Amino acid sequence: LADFYAGRPGAALQTQLFFLLNRHRQQVTLRQANLFAQTTISDYLFDRDKIFAFLNLDDNELFIYQRLYDLLAHDVPAPDLVIYLQAPSDVLLQRMPEKATETETGETGPRPEPAYVRELNEAYQHFFFHYSSTPLLVVETSQVDLATSDAAVDDLMRQIRTMNKGTRY
């Protein structure tokens, strides 16, 4: 990620492919484990990987990415429910640490630029506004702190248990 944030040529495609392949491996592993597990929770949706690709790759890189994505996506099981925790860009920026952040690979990188966070947030909103592959629960979190509010967590659990089809806000 450090090379990506530094703008090194080719780093966007390299980073995108790394995360795509890593998440594909995780999802295929989850699919095999599902024979023995009742519930699996993931903090990402395989489909949303394309959001980053469309934001960060040029047309030639995007063509390569899309071909690989199309091959891999067939192996990934569809979730039973997707929960989109939504917040305005200003709230997201306030919640981000001022210093380096650690990624899922253990790397640390700089805090993303505010303009990039805003663009990414708009892309997420667009993606989930059009998302219809599985049931979707959209939770606006700017006024809710799930880490400290038992009532908010209880309400979220109630919403999850009663979720059927479509989208609920």
Salt bridges, closest charged atoms under 4 A:
ASP3 OD2 - ARG8 NE 3.21
ASP75 OD2 - HIS24 NE2 2.97
ASP90 OD1 - ARG118 NH2 2.94
GLU98 OE2 - ARG111 NH1 2.80
GLU104 OE1 - ARG23 NH2 2.72
ASP155 OD1 - ARG158 NH2 2.45
